[in-house]
Amino acid sequence: MKLYDGGRAPNPRRVRIFFAEKGLALPELVSVDIAKKEHRSEAFTRLNPLQRLPVLELDDGTALAETMAICRYVESLHPHPPLFGRDAKEQALIEMWNRRIELGLFGSVAAVFRHSHPSMAELETQIPEWAEANRDQIDDHLWVLELQLAANPFVCGEALTVADITAGIAIDFMKPSRVPLPEDFVHIRRWHREVSARPSWKA
């Protein structure tokens, strides 16, 4: 297998952290430099027409794009520890929270970065109003996460799951997106310190 990787970009990081939490060595890494627009090359576009990272290329040539698709594939091969849940109820709760975070907080922070950061000006058709509209929504998304973490050590209970990886990367991504994390979110801050200290976070 080969993992086409985008360095510090948030979605490639989610996949690398997932592998690390599974205790698995990464497949052969193929670095794709987003700043140099290597993800728009003809060769990479054949692999993933959406020109997005990461992509996991299987030994038979199948190209799996989309972060959660890659993570689910890895989970099916290596079910322990169960980062998507052990039974129907856990799996549904983890799916619920991962989607809430991915479509909410993670999506809004990414929109701010993509549509306002100077480094993205050559990669995106930036719409500053869309960045500001998403910036205005971030506190609402944070409060949902804050209330959940007030009652749980991790997003979905007693153990780290894929929802924590998505949420942790969303919080990390706030810094380069120039979105400060308000002091009020004490439970997010506690949880983020703990997940950031895990060895997987250096992956």
For each residue, the residues with C-beta under 8 A, 3 or more apart:
1: 27 28 56 57 58 59
2: 27 28 29 30 56 57
3: 15 26 27 28 29 30 54 55 56 57
4: 30 32 44 47 48 53 54 55 56 57
5: 12 15 16 29 30 31 32 53 54
6: 9 11 12 32 34 39 53 54
7: 12 31 33 34
8: 12 13
9: 6 12 13 34 53
10: 13 14 106 110 169 170 172 173
11: 6 14 15 52 53 54 67
12: 5 6 7 8 9 15 16 53 54
13: 8 9 10 16 17 169 172 203
14: 10 11 17 18 67 71 165 166 169
15: 3 5 11 12 18 19 54 56 67 70 71
16: 5 12 13 19 20 26 203
17: 13 14 20 21 165 168 169 200 201 203
18: 14 15 21 22 70 71 74 83 162 165
19: 15 16 22 24 25 26 74 203
20: 16 17 23 24 199 200 203
21: 17 18 81 83 160 165 198 200
22: 18 19 74 75 78 81 83
23: 20
24: 19 20 74 78
25: 19
26: 3 16 19 29 203
27: 1 2 3 56
28: 1 2 3
29: 2 3 5 26
30: 2 3 4 5
31: 5 7
32: 4 5 6 38 39 44 53
33: 7 36 37 38
34: 6 7 9 37 38 39 53 123
35: 119
36: 33
37: 33 34 40 41 122 123
38: 32 33 34 41 44
39: 6 32 34 44 51 52 53
40: 37 44 45 51
41: 37 38 44 45
42: 45 46
43: 46 47
44: 4 32 38 39 40 41 47 48 51
45: 40 41 42 48 49 51
46: 42 43 49
47: 4 43 44 55 57 63
48: 4 44 45 51 52 53 55 63 65
49: 45 46
50: 65
51: 39 40 44 45 48
52: 11 39 48 55 65 66
53: 4 5 6 9 11 12 32 34 39 48
54: 3 4 5 6 11 12 15 65 67 70
55: 3 4 47 48 52 63 64 65
56: 1 2 3 4 15 27 63 64 70 73
57: 1 2 3 4 47 61 62 63 64
58: 1 61 62 63 64
59: 1
60:
61: 57 58
62: 57 58
63: 47 48 55 56 57 58
64: 55 56 57 58 69 70 73
65: 48 50 52 54 55 69 70
66: 52 69 70
67: 11 14 15 54 70 71
68: 71 72 98 102 162
69: 64 65 66 72 73
70: 15 18 54 56 64 65 66 67 73 74
71: 14 15 18 67 68 74 75 83 84 162
72: 68 69 75 76 84
73: 56 64 69 70 76 77
74: 18 19 22 24 70 71 77 78
75: 22 71 72 78 79 82 83 84
76: 72 73 79
77: 73 74
78: 22 24 74 75
79: 75 76 82
80:
81: 21 22 159
82: 75 79 85 86 90
83: 18 21 22 71 75 94 160 161 162 165
84: 71 72 75 91 94 95 161 162
85: 82 89 90 91 92 93 94 95 156 161
86: 82 90 91
87: 90 91
88: 91 92
89: 85 92 93
90: 82 85 86 87 93 94 156
91: 84 85 86 87 88 94 95
92: 85 88 89 95 96
93: 85 89 90 96 97 156 157
94: 83 84 85 90 91 97 98 156 161 162 163
95: 84 85 91 92 98 99
96: 92 93 99 100
97: 93 94 100 101 148 155 156 161 163
98: 68 94 95 101 102 161 162 163 166
99: 95 96 102 103
100: 96 97 103 104 144
101: 97 98 104 105 106 141 145 155 163 166 167 170
102: 68 98 99 106 107 166
103: 99 100 106 107
104: 100 101 107 108 137 141 144
105: 101 108 109 138 141 142 144 145 167 170
106: 10 101 102 103 109 110 166 167 169 170 173
107: 102 103 104 110 111 134
108: 104 105 111 112 134 135 137 138 141
109: 105 106 112 113 134 138 170 173 174 177 179
110: 10 106 107 113 114 173 177
111: 107 108 114 115 130 131 134
112: 108 109 115 116 117 131 134 135 138 177 178 179
113: 109 110 116 117 120 173 176 177
114: 110 111 117 120 124 126 131
115: 111 112 120 124 126 127 128 130 131 134
116: 112 113 120 126 128 131 132 135 177 178
117: 112 113 114 120 176 177 178
118: 121
119: 35 123
120: 113 114 115 116 117 123 124 126
121: 118 124 126
122: 37
123: 34 37 119 120
124: 114 115 120 121
125:
126: 114 115 116 120 121 131
127: 115 130 131
128: 115 116 131 132
129: 132 133
130: 111 115 127 133 134
131: 111 112 114 115 116 126 127 128 134 135
132: 116 128 129 135 136
133: 129 130 136 137
134: 107 108 109 111 112 115 130 131 137 138
135: 108 112 116 131 132 138 179
136: 132 133 139
137: 104 108 133 134 140 141
138: 105 108 109 112 134 135 141 142 174 179
139: 136 142 143 182
140: 137 143 144
141: 101 104 105 108 137 138 144 145
142: 105 138 139 145 146 181 182 185 188
143: 139 140 146 147 185
144: 100 104 105 140 141 147 148
145: 101 105 141 142 148 149 155 167 185 188
146: 142 143 149 150 184 185 186 187 188
147: 143 144 150 151
148: 97 144 145 151 152 155
149: 145 146 152 154 155 187 188 190 191
150: 146 147 187
151: 147 148
152: 148 149 155 156 157 158
153: 157 158 191 194
154: 149 157 158 159 160 161 164 191
155: 97 101 145 148 149 152 161 163 164 167 191
156: 85 90 93 94 97 152 159 161 163 164
157: 93 152 153 154
158: 152 153 154
159: 81 154 156
160: 21 83 154 164 165 195 198
161: 83 84 85 94 97 98 154 155 156 164 165
162: 18 68 71 83 84 94 98 165 166
163: 94 97 98 101 155 156 166 167
164: 154 155 156 160 161 167 168 191 195
165: 14 17 18 21 83 160 161 162 168 169
166: 14 98 101 102 106 162 163 169 170
167: 101 105 106 145 155 163 164 170 171
168: 17 164 165 171 172 192 195 196 201
169: 10 13 14 17 106 165 166 172 173
170: 10 101 105 106 109 166 167 173 174
171: 167 168 174 181 188 192
172: 10 13 168 169 175 196
173: 10 106 109 110 113 169 170 176 177
174: 109 138 170 171 177 179 180 181
175: 172 178 179
176: 113 117 173
177: 109 110 112 113 116 117 173 174
178: 112 116 117 175
179: 109 112 135 138 174 175
180: 174
181: 142 171 174 185 188 189
182: 139 142 185
183: 186 189
184: 146
185: 142 143 145 146 181 182 188 189
186: 146 183 189 190
187: 146 149 150 190 191
188: 142 145 146 149 171 181 185 191 192
189: 181 183 185 186 192 193
190: 149 186 187 193 194
191: 149 153 154 155 164 187 188 194 195
192: 168 171 188 189 195 196
193: 189 190 196 197
194: 153 190 191 197 198
195: 160 164 168 191 192 198 201
196: 168 172 192 193 201
197: 193 194 201
198: 21 160 194 195 201
199: 20 202
200: 17 20 21 203
201: 17 168 195 196 197 198
202: 199
203: 13 16 17 19 20 26 200
